[in-house]
Amino acid sequence: MGNIGNDAKLSSIDSIKQLKGCCEKGSKAQGLHQLKLYLSRFGYLNYQNTLDHGNTEDENFDNELEAALKSYQDYYRLNATGTLDGPTISQMVKPRCGLPDKKPYIHGSKSPRIVPHFKFFPPTFRWPASKAQYTYAFSPNYPAKHIPPVDRAFNQWAIGTHFFKFSKIPDFKHADLKISFEKRKHGDVDFDGPGLTLAHAFAPTDGRLHFDIEESWSDGPKTDYMSFDLESAAVHEIGHLFGLDHSDDPNAIMFATMDPGVKKGLNADDIKGIKRIRERLRTAQSRQKSYADRRRSDLEFQVGDRVLLKVSPWKGVIRFRKRGKLGPRYIGPFTVLARVGKVAYRLELPAVLGQIHSTFHVSQLRKCLADETAHIPLDDIQVDESLNYVERPVAVIDRKVKRLRRREIGIVKVQWQHRKGSEWTWEPEAEMREHYPELFSD
């Protein structure tokens, strides 16, 4: 996961409140460590949780902290003094979304692209260009009374975009978008109990949306001091699910903070942002179609030609509850028996592939050349009716430690059964040891 930011636990925001009026560059005060953790979590400061690094008393107001405060103040349209003044503290203690305002994202990737006030996640985080219909589901223990506000939130986006369509299904495991209530430590980024962080969602194509169960949620605005409108929060988080980052427009639903007792909906800035995403998806879809059309016109076969058939290898290890897909390989050769329409061909298949329909789109075929490095013997694999087969690892050829912000994980370089030369992947060592202990000598 990696697109929500530093998961350092925030202790009481009271320690930051007590800093009011007493802190500027060069000073030292109790609570500055917590201030640095706050600014780090929300993307303004590169600061590790020093509890993990043997330094628990980093309470110095240094140049980096001053620069981070100025950046925070500028983002929220405050007076960028670089000191911790009253308006800055008031902004910091407001309940908010758990996603940072500024990144690095995974692997220190580039900052979000800015268009007017709305922003996009990096272009690697997006749904397939052809996908406009999405399913969503609620976790089995999701409170029934909190379902209607989220239904209405999806409807807001459907009406506002005239492009995305949503359907609710009971199958939580296989839904595109998964909504649940979570508490404190729940497997990704911790919630902090009543107060600061209300919810978080994950950039495309993860699909998870979590609300903090310890917050006071309402269906519609209430006058309670700390009651939050669930529909408003859901509209905000759904924007993240589709690639919108935080807006610096306080009137936008994608603004990071949320006031209790207030109901917000989509405004012009939000609609512009999602329409831009729609345009990008359509452009990509058009580009893909043009490429496919060119390929169809360029690639033709004659009856009697020998061709190879594309199959999709799947890693035997289940990664993050999803099957990992490797690059395509090819089986054959097979003889072309007939052309079917303009872009398909019927092949002569052996009995072992009797469960597979014998007609294939031209995109699944390639000419059989003398030197076929991607060709694998049909006897070596078992292909299912969807032209998939399971690829097995054969060797661990290297190991290294991947350092994240708060922990280290071992990863291993894996050679797969039908991969050649430099075709290998890095996999989590723990998963490989669990599923394939025979690959390890220790």
N, C-alpha and C positions, 0 to 999 in steps of 0.2 A: 504494500500500500504506500504510501509515501507522498500522496498529494494532499495531506491535511496539515502537515507541518510537525514541529517538534512536540513530542508527546510528554514533555516534562510536566509533572503535576504542578498545578498552580495551588499554592497554599492560600490562606485567607487574604482577600483583597484589602483587608483592614491594614495590613502592613504597608501597603502603598498609600492608603489614605493618610496615614500618619506622617508621610514625608512632605506634605504640603508646606510650601514656603520656606523649607530649610535646605533645599538641595540645589546646587549648581556645580559646574565643573570644578574639580579640585576638592570637593567636600567628601566626607565619609559619614555614612549613617546606616543604622540598622534598617533593613527593608529594601536597600538598593539591589540586593541579590534577587529578591522577588520581582522587582521592577524589570531587571534584565531578563528574567525568565519570561515575564509577560511579553516584553517586546520581541524576544526570540521566538516565542510560540506564534506570534501573529505576523512574523516576517520582517521585522525591522532591524534585527540585530543577530549576528552570528555568535551565539553564546551557548555554551554547553551547560547542562545541569551539573554544577561543580560538585554535587554530592557524589557523583560517579567518578570524580577526578581528584579526590583528596583535598579539595579546597572549599570548605563550607562557609567561609566568611568573606566572600568577594563583595564588599560593601563600598567600593570606591566609585566615585562619579568621575569617569575618565572621558577621554575624547570620543571613544566609540559610543558611549552612552549618550553624550550630548548630541552627536550626529543622528543617532537612532530616534531620540526625542524630537528633533527638528523634523525628521522625515515623517514621524507619526503626526505631529502637529500640522504639517503641511497637508497630509492626506485628509485629515478631518477638518481642514479649513480653519485651523486655530492660529493664533499668533505664534510663529515659529521661533521661539526664543531659545529653545534648547534647555530650558529649566522646567522643573516640575511644578507648574502653577495650578491654580484652582480649576480653570476650565479644562486643562489636560487631564487632571485626576477625575473630574466629573465624567469626561468622555470614556476614560479607561474602565470605570466601574459599571458602565451600562451593560446589561445583558446583551449577548451577541451570538452570532454563528461561530462555530468552532474552527472554520477554515481561516487561514491567515489572509491578511489583506495583500501582502506581498510575499513572493516566494523567492528563494529557490524551491522548485518542486523536486521531483525525483532526480538524483544524480546531478543536482545543481543546474538544472536546465534553465532556459531563458525566462525572464519575467513575462507576465501576461501581456498580450498585445492590447493596446488601448485605442478605442474608437469612441468619440465623444466621452461620455462618463463610464459607459459600460466597458467591461474587459472580457477577453476570452482566456480560457485555459490554453496552454501550448497546443499547437495543431495535432500533436500525436494523440491528444485526448479528445476523440470524437467518435460518434457512432458511424456505422457504415453509411455511405452516401445513399444507398437504396432503401434504407430503413426509415419508415415514417410511422409505422404501427408498433406500439409498445404495450406490453402487458405489465401489470403491477399487482402485487399481492402483499398481504399483511402477515406478519409472523403469527404462529398459532396462538400465542398468549397475548396478542394485541387487543386492548380494550375495545369492545364493540362501540362504545359511545364516542370514541375518537376516530372512527372510520369516516363518517359523513364529512367532516371538515377537510380531510385529505382528498376525498372524492371530488369535492368542490374545487380544491386547489388544482388538481389535474384538469378539471373542466376549464378553469381560467386559462391555463396554458393552451389547451386545445382551441378555445375560442380566439385567444389572442394571436395565435400563430397561423391558423387556417392551414396547417401543415401536419403537425404532430397529432396522432390519434392514440387514445389510451383505452384499454379494456381491462377491467378487474377480473382476476382469475383466482381460484382457491389454492393453486399449486405454488406455494411460496418458494420452493426449491428451484423451480424452473422459470420463474417470472423474470422478465428483463429488469424490473425495478422492484426492490425489496424494502418494505417499510417496517420498522420495529421500534419499540421502546427499549432503551438500554440504561444501565446504571453503572456509574463509576468505572472500574476496570471491566471492559467487555470485549477485549481482543484486538482493538485497534487503538484509537486515541481516547484516553480516559475522559469521562465527564467529571465535573467537580462538585456535584450536588447542587442544591438550590442557589441560584445567583448568576454567575458569569456566563457559562457556556450553555446555550439552550439546545442546540442540535448541530449535527453536521451531516454532510453528504459527500459522496465520492465522485470524482470526475469521470466522464465516459471512459470505458464502458463498464465500469464496476457495478453501478446500479444500486448501491446500498444507501439508505437514508435512515438515520438514527435520531430519535428524540430522547432527551434526558427525562427519564421517568420521575425524577425527584423534583422537577419543576411543577408549578401549578398551571395546568393547561385548561383553557376554556373554549367552548364553541361559540365564538362571537366575543366582542370586547366586553370585559367586565371592569368594574371600578375597583376591584381588589388591588391592593398595593403591588402584589407580585404575581398577578394572573396574566398569562400570555395567550393571545389568540392563536390557536393551533393552525387554522387555515392560513393565516398570514405567514407563519413560520414555514409551513409546508410549501407555499408558493415560492418562497425564497430558496429553500433547499432543492426543489425540483429544478430551479434554474441552474444550480450547480450540476445536477445529474445530466443536463444537456449541454454543458460546456461553458456556461456563463460564470465569470468570476465576480468578485465584489465590485460594486459601483461606488464611486465617491460622490454620487448625487444623493443627498439625504432623503429626497422624496422617492427614490427608486426602491422597489421591493428588494433589489439586490444590494442595498446598503447593508453594512455588516451588523449594525446594532438594531435592537428592537425594544420599544418601550412597552411596559405592561399596560393593559387596558386600552390598547390601540389596535385598530384593524387597518391593514394596508393591502393594496392590490397592485396589479401591474400598472405601471405608468409608461409614458412615451419612451423613456430611456430603456426600460426593460424590453418593450416591444421591438425597438430598433435593434437591440442586441440579439434577440432570438431570431429576428428576420434576417439579420446578417449571417447567423449560423445556418439558417435555412438556405440562403443564397449560396453559401460555401458548399453545403451538401449537394445542392442541385448542380453547381458547377462541377464538382467532383464526379457526380453521377453522369453528367453529360460527357465529361472527359473520358470516363471509363467506357461509355457506350460508343464513343467515336473510335476509341482504340479497338474495341471488340469488332466494330463494323469493318475497320481496316484489316483486322486480322482475318475476318471471315472472307473478305474479298481477295486477300493475298494467298490464303491457304486453301487449296482444293486438291481432292484426290480423285483418282480414276478407279473403276472397278478392276480388281486384281492387284492394286497397290498394297504394299506391306506397311503397316503403321503400328505405332506404339500407343498404348492406352495409359492415361495419367491416373495414378492412384495416390491416395493421401495417407502417409504414415502418421500414426499417433504414438506418442511416447507411452511406454508402459507405465511410467510413474504418473500418478494423478497429482497435478500441481495446483495448489490453492483451490481445490475442489473442482477444477476444470481440467479437461484433457489438453495436454500440450501438443500442438500440431507442428510437425517438421515440414521442410520443403517437399514438394511433390516428387515422386519417382515414377518410373514408367515400366509397364510389363508388356510382353509380346515377343516378337511381332505377330500381328493378326492380319488376315487378308480382308480387304474391302469387298463386300458382296454387292452392295448397291448404294446409291445416293438416295437419301430421303429428304425431299424438299430442297431448300437452298443451303442449309447449314448443318445437316446431319448425315451420318453414314451408318449403314448396318454392317457389322463385322462378323466374321466366322470365328466363334469362340469355342474353346475346348469344353469338354464335359465338366471339368472342375469348376468352371465359371457358369454353370448352368442356371444358377439362381439370379444372374444378372441379365437385365434386358440388353439385347444385342445392338440397339441403336444409340448412337452417341453424338452429342454436339461436337462441332469441329474444334472447339476450344479444349476438348478433352483428348485430342489426338495430336500426334506429331509424326513427321516422316521418320521412317526407320533408316538410320545412317549406319555406315560401317562401324564407326567408333561411338558407341552409346555408353557414356560413363554413368548416365542416370538410369540405365536399364538394369533391372534385377530379374533373376530367374523366377518364373512363376512357381516352381517347385519349392522355393524357399519361404513363401509367405502364404497366408490364408486371407483372401480378399472377401469382404462382406458385400451385401447387395448395394451399399452406398459407395463402393469403391474405396473403402478404408481398410487399412491393416495395421496391426500393432507392431511397432518397431521396438526391439529389445536392446538394452545397453550391453556392450561386450567388454568394456574396459574403462577404468578411471585413470586418466593420464596426467592429471595435475590437481593440485589443491591450493586454495588460498583463502584468506580471511577477508570478508567484506565488512568494512567498518561503517556502521550507521551512526546516528547522532548519540544514541544511548546504549547501543549494544553492538556486538560483533557476531557475525554468523559465518560458519564455514561453508564454502561452496566448492564443488569439484567439477573438473573438466571431463566430460563423458563422451566416449566414442560409441556411436550407435551401430547396430548390426550391419546395415546396408549403406552406411555413410562412408565416403572415401576421402582421403587426403585431409584437408583442413576442415571437413564438415563435422563439427562437434558442437556441444552446447554446455553451458555452465548450469549446474543444477544444485539445489540445496543439499548439503552433505547429509543432514539428518534424514531427509526423505529417501535418499539413495541407500543409506545404511539400513533403513527400515525395510525397504522393498527388495534390495539386492545386496544382502550382506556378503554374498560370495565374491563380490568385486573388491572387497577390502581384505588385506592380508593381516592387519593388526587386530 
